[in-house]
């Protein structure tokens, strides 16, 4: 499609002196063509001409047909399709490669769990989608740093330590910590004494690294809890096949954030209000937020300011992508607008992406503050249980594929209803269906190879052997393509354009949707086109090989591995 797009673009530039980016779509079933463009309809107003007249003028210069009310229609020659499949078969990765971000550094920040809390389903979702977006940037040539920002200081830590210091456990687990946070939250809200003590602890936490800090019991509880939390995070990320290059605890960026905010306070970017330092967002159509509270403690806002500048000091990034839940949208607008007043170049390089909530069927509302939230590990266990129940399978590769694809097939932004039972189905739009479509292709290739080895063995008794390919278009050159072969070849060739769109929009769901459509096309091919032993074996083998390469590459973008068998 890219070549068609460039042809139209060049022709319009030559004919009318206009620089446009024409849309190309798959032709409707009632049009005898592969692809269509409505660019003539879009140009009619500017050129003061009828769409049909414009379409005919363009079609006269390029190989296109015209249909009312002004569509340009294109049919790819079979020989072209066969040659392109041959090129992909020879060197797949080179022919789909992209250099859009070549030589650039992109930092992707996602997941962002807080130590002293348990990972919930939202962390699982943002970890999966953040990793996939990172892979899209890597595909396009970027050096990607996966970053993880977590609140190792703050009120939630103080609430947890308030309960821990009362219990003084000799040993505690991450589950104990999670329960302490729930208890501490309740105490903070219900008891004035607890509220005062937790406020005091919140100040002390920021001083733990100071030479003048002498509360060894509190420090011991703090460091033990933090270490336990980060070990727990890393173990879980290893389970789901996601890694991070850099962990940024809030405590490591808070001082730089304070320095920036205090400096810009003197210049009028921030203001004093009732003893606190604020940014007046109302001036910009936003809301006002506190950056340093009355006790002189930096808030989340100031720590995010520190993070922006720490990332820049560490990596001098060309692009910074921050992925959070949608509830952080207005918050981040204020933080970025404040930084824009004194570091506009960093804000220009920063993109904030948000995703919705993950819910189970039944729309049950969950809250980490109340302790009734869905833990990340619970989701994985639900999927594993469904696989065991439905197929008597304990294959973790399939379980992860089911989970990841169930999240990634949706466009990021809206809420998701995650249904474990639907996620493991071997039919329909699911991860296991895509894996099965790949394993089936592997079996075809294996059977062809076995048959060929047997053929070589038999022919070897009498001397010469036959080549497996009979020309630049393989075995297709006699009658080129059947309908099923042609449709599969066309779909395969759409992959590079799909990847380009997915990178530009940071949209893994476009890759997921494409892979599902490709697997469906392969299923139709499989039904109508026997491979091993057929008179079109060589060409069909090549087509299956390129199909499998495409599926493997696309699933890798989604962070999904293909098992050897299912």
N, C-alpha and C positions, 0 to 999 in steps of 0.2 A: 504493500500500500504506500510505502514511503516514496517509491519511485514514481508512482502515479501522482502522488501529491506534488512532488517536485516538478513533474512535467506540466501539470496544470498551473502551478505557481509561475514557472518560467514563461509559459505561453501568455498568461494574463499580463505579466510584466512587459512582454514584447508588444502585445496588442494594445494595451490601455495605459501602460505606465504605472500600474498599481501594484503595490507589494502586499499580497494577501496570503493567508494560510488556509487553504481550502480544507473542508471536512470531507473525509472519505468514509463511507459506511458499506457494510455488506448489502448487496442489492436485495430488494424484496423478492419473494418467490415468484411473483407474476412478471418479473422482469428477467429476460433471458441474458443475464450478465452476472459477473462476479462481484463488482463493486460499483458504487454510484456516488456522485457528488452533486450537491445542490448549490454550488457556488454561483451559477448563472442567476438563480433567483435572488441571491444576496446582493449581486452587483447591479441588478436592474435599476434600482432607485438612483444610485450614484451615476450610472452611465446613461440614464434616461432612455433605456432601450427595453424591448420586450425580452423576457428570460429566454424564450426559444431562439431569438435572434442571436443573443450572446452565446448560448450553448452551441449553436451551429457554427459560429465564428471560431470558437475554441476547438470544436471537434474537427474542423477543417485542417487544423494545424497538428493535431495529435490523433492517435488511433482510438477513437471513441464514437459511440453511437448516442443519439439524442432521443429522449422521450419526454412527452408532455408532463408537466407544464414548463420544463426546461432542465431536466436532469441530464447529466453526462454519465454514460454507462460504459463500463470497461470489462472486457473478457480477456483473461490471461491465456495465451496460447499453451497448449499442452507441452510443447517442446520447452517453453520457458519454465514451466512448473517442474518438469523433469530435470532440467539443468540445475535449477535452484536446489532441489532435493539432493542431487548429486554433490553439489558444493557443500551442503550441510553435512552430508555423510562423510566427506573427505576431511573436513575440519570444522566441527560444529561450533566450538567455543569462539574461534576466530571470526566466524561469519555472523555471530550474533553479538559480538562484543560491542561495548559502548565506551566512549572516552569523555563523556559530558563533564565528569568531575575529576578527570585525570590531573594529578598533581595538586589536588585540593585536599584540605583537611576538614573533615566533618566530625563534630562531636555530637553524639546522640545520647541524651540523658533520659533514662526511663527507669521504671520500676519503683525506685525511691522509697523503700520501706524504712520505717523508723525503728532503730534498735529499741529494745524493751517492749516491743509489740510483736505479735505473730503475723506472718504473711497471710493476707486474705485473698479472695478471688480476684479483686481488682488488681492486686500486684501480679497475679498470674497473667491476667489479660494484658496489662501494659508491658510485662516482660516479653511475652510472645510477640506482640505487635511491634514493640521497639526493636527487638532483634531482627524481625523481618524487614523493617524500614532500613536498619543498618546494613542488611545484606543487599538491599536495592542500591544503596549508595556505593557499596563495595563493588557490585557488578558494574557500576558506571565509572569505576576507576578511582574512587576516593580512598584516601587513608581515613579509616573510621575509628574513632575512639568511643567505646561504649562506656558511659559514665553513670554512676549510681550515687544519688544524693540522699542522705538520711539524717534524721533528727536525733543525734546522740545527746543533745542538750535541749532543754525546754520543759514546759509544764508537764507533758506526758511522762517524762523521766522522773520528775519530782513526785508525781502522784504514785508512780510505781515504787520508788525508793522509800516513800513514806510508809508503805505497808511492809516492805522488805526489812526496814530497820526495826520495826516492831517485832517481826517474827524471828529475825536474826538466824535464818536457816544455815546450817552447815553446808548444805548442798541444795541447789535448786536448778530447775530446768526451764526451758523457754516457755513451756506450758504454765509453770508456776508464775513466771514473770507476767504472762498475759492475764492471769487471774488477779494478780496484784494491781495491775493497771485498772481493771474494772472496779476493784474494791477501792482503790485510791480515788478514782473519779467520783464514786458515790460519796466518799468521805468529804472530798473537797466541796461538793455541792450541799451536803447535809449538815456539816459541823463547822462552826466558826473556828474552833481550835485547830481542826485539821486544815482548814483553809489557810490559816496563818502559818502553820508549820510547813505546808507544801509551798507557800509563797517564799518562805525563808530558804527552803531547800532549793528552790529554783534559782535563787541568787548564788547559793553555795556551789551548785553544779558548774557554773561558769568559772569558778575560782579553783577547781580541782587541780588544774595544771600549774597553779601559782606556787611559788616557793613558800609563801606565807600561809598556805592551806595546811591545817594540822588535824583535820577530822579524818583519821586513818580508817575508821570503821566505815564511814560514808564512802570514802574513796575506794575501799576494798569492794564494797557492794557494787559501786558504779562500774569499776573496771571489769569485774567478773561478769556483770550483766551485759556490758557492751561486747566483751569478747565472745560470750555465749551467743549473743544475737548475730554477730557477723559470721561466726562459724555456721550457725543455722542457715543464714541466708545463702552462703556459698554452697553448702550441701544441697540445698533445694535447687539452686540454679544449675548445678551439675546434673541433677535429676532430669531437668527439662531441656538440657542441651543449650543453655544460654550462659555466656560468659561476660564478664565486665573487665575493662582495662584499668578503670580507675574508680575507687570508692571515695566519695567526698563526705566525711562526717561534718555535720553543721559546725561543730566546735572548731574545725580547721579553717573555716571561712568567715566566722563571726567577727573576728578582729578587723579584717580588711573591710568588711561591710560597715562596721562601726566607724572606721576611719573615713570611708567615703561619705557616709551620711553626715558625720560631724563637719567634714570639710565643706560639703555642699549646703549644710545648714547656715553657715556663715555667709554663703553667697545668695541665700534666699530661696533655694530650691525646696528645702524642707523648712518647717515652721515649728515653733513651740506653741503647744496648746494644752493648758491645764497641767503643766509639768512634764508632758510627754512630747516627743518629736514626731511630727506627722508630715504626710504629704497631702496637700489639698487637691484631691482629684477632681473636686467639683469644677475647678477652673478649666478642666479638659473634658467635661461631660462624664466623668467617672465618679467613684466614691472616694472618700478620705479614709486613709489607713494609718495606723500607728506604726512607726519604725523603731522607736526606742520608748519603752514604757516609763512610767513615773519612777520606778526603782532603778532606772538606768540600764535595764536589761534589754538587749537587742531582741526584736521579734522575728518571726519567720521572714518578714519582708526584708529586713536588713541582712539576714543571712543569705537570702536569695541575691541581694545586691553583691555581697561578698563572693558568692559562687560565680556570678557572671564575670567578675574581674579576675578571679582565680583561674577559671577556665582559659581566659585570654592570656594570662601570664604563662600558663603551662603549655598551651598549644598554639596560640595565635591562629585560631581557626578561621576558615573561610565561611563556614556555616555552622550554626549551633541549633540543634533541634531539641526541644524540650517537650516530652510527652507526659501528660497528666490526665486525671479525670476531669470531666467537664465542670465539676464544682470549683475548680481552680481558675476558670476562665477569667472572671472579673478580677480576681486577686492578682493574676499575672499581668493583666492590662495595667493595673496601677503601678506595680513594681517596674515594669518596662517603661511606662510613661515617665516615671520619676528618673530613671537612668537615662532616658532619651534627652533630658535637659542638659546633661553634661558629658554623655558618651553616646551620641546618636549613631556612630558607626557600629558600635557593638549591638545596639538594638536592631539596626538594619540587617545585621548578619544573623539575627535570632528569629527562629520560627517556633511558635507555641502551638502544638497540636493537642487536641483533647478527645477523649473517648467517653462514652456513656457508662452507665452501671451494668453490671452483669447480674441477671436475676435468674432464679429457677422458675420452672412452670408453677403458676399459682401466685406469682407476684408478691412473695413474702418479703417485707422490708427488713433489712438487717442493719445492725449497728455495732461497731467495735467497742463503743463506749458502754454498751449494755451487755456485751459478751455473747450476743446471739448471731454473730456474723459467720459467713461461710469461709472457712479456711482454704487456702490454696491447695493444700494437700488433700482436703476433703474432695475437691473436684476431681483430682487425678484418681483417687480411690473409687469414686462413683463410676468413672469411666471403666476402670479395671474390673470392677464388679459386674458391670453390664456386659463386658467382653466375655468374662468367665461364664455368666449366666446364659448368654445367647449362643456363644460359639465354643465354650469350653477352652478359651484361649487365655494365656497369661503373657502374651507377647507385648512387652513394654513399648516396642517400636510402633505397633499398631495403636496402642492406647494413647501415646503422645501425638501421633498423627491425627487421631480422632479429636483430641482436645484442641490442638493448635488450629486445625482446619475449621472446627466449629466456631472459633473466634475470628479467624482471618477472612472467612468468606463474606463477612459483613463489612460494609463501608464504615470506616471509623467515624464516630461522632454521636450516633444514636445509642439507645440502650439495647442490650442483647439479652434475649431469653435463651439460656443454655440448657438444653435438654440432653442429659447423658444417654438416654435410650436412643434418641435420633442420631446422636454423634457417632455411634458405632455401627450403624446400618451399612450393610455391604452393597446396598442399592441406593440410588438417589445421590443427592449432593452432600457427600460425606468424605472424610479423609480415608477411611477404609476402602471405599469404592475406588478412589484414585489409586490407592496402593494395589488393589486387585487388578486394575487395568494395566499397571506396570508389570506386575508379576506374570500376568497372562502374556504380555509381550516378550518377557524374558524366556518364557517356556517355548514360544514360537521360534525365537532365535536359537534356543538350545536344540530344538528338534531339527531345524534346518541344518545346523552344524553337525549334528549326529548323522543325518542322512548324507551330508556331503562327505564326511569322513568315511562312511561306508562306501560311497560312490568312488572315492579316491582309492580305497583298498581294492575294490573290484577292478577298476580301470588299470590299476598298477600292474595287474597280472599280464596286461597286454601292451603296456607301454604308455603312450601319451594320455594326459588328462585334459579336461575341458576347463576353460576359464569360466568363472562364475558371473561375469559381467560381459555384456555384448555391445558396449559402446557408451558414449557420453551420457546417454539417458538410461543406461541400464537396459533391462529387458522390456522397458516400456516403449522402445522405439518402433516396434512392429505395429501396435495399435495404440500406442501412448497410454492413455488412461481409461479405465472403466470409471463409472460415476462414483463408486465408493472410493476408489484410489484417488481420484481427482479431488473429492471433497476433503479427504484426509490431508492430502498434500497442501491444499489451499489453507486449511486451518493451521497446519504446522508453520507455514510461511507468515502467518499473522503474529507469531510469537514476539519477534523483535519489536514490532510496533507496540504491542501490548506492554512490553518491558519499558519502552521509552515513555509511554503514558504513565505507567506506575511510578517510575522514578520522578517524573515532573510533578506528579500530584502526591508523592509519598503515600501511595495507595496499594498496599499488598492485596486488597480484595480484588483488584483488577487481574492480578496474576491468578488468584484462586478461581475466579469466574472463568477465565480463559482455560485453565487446566480441566475444569469440569466439562466445558464444551468440547475440548480436545478429546477427553476420555470417551465422551458420548460418540464422537465421530469415529474413534477407533473401534468402539463396540459395533457400530454399523459395518465398518470395514471387515472386522473379524467374522461377522455373520455371513457376508457375501463373498469374501475373498480368501480362499484357502491359500496357504503359502508353501509349506514343505511339499515337494512333489508336483506342484502345479507347473503349467507351462510358462508361468510368469514369476517363477520362484525368485530369481535374482532381483528383479525390480521391487517386488513386494517385500523381500527381506530388507532391502535398502530402506524402504519406506518405514518398516517397523522399527529398524534401528534408529532412524532419525526421530521417529515418534518417541521412542524410549529416551533418547538423549534430551528431547525437549521436555518431557515430563520430569525427568530426573533433575534437570536444571531448574525448572519452575518450582518443584517441590523443595529443592535446596534453598531457594529464595524464601520459602515459607518456613524454613527450619525443620523440614520433614525428611526423614530417611526412609528408604525403600527396603523392606525385608527381602530375603532371598526367596521365601515362599510364604504362602498363606493357606 
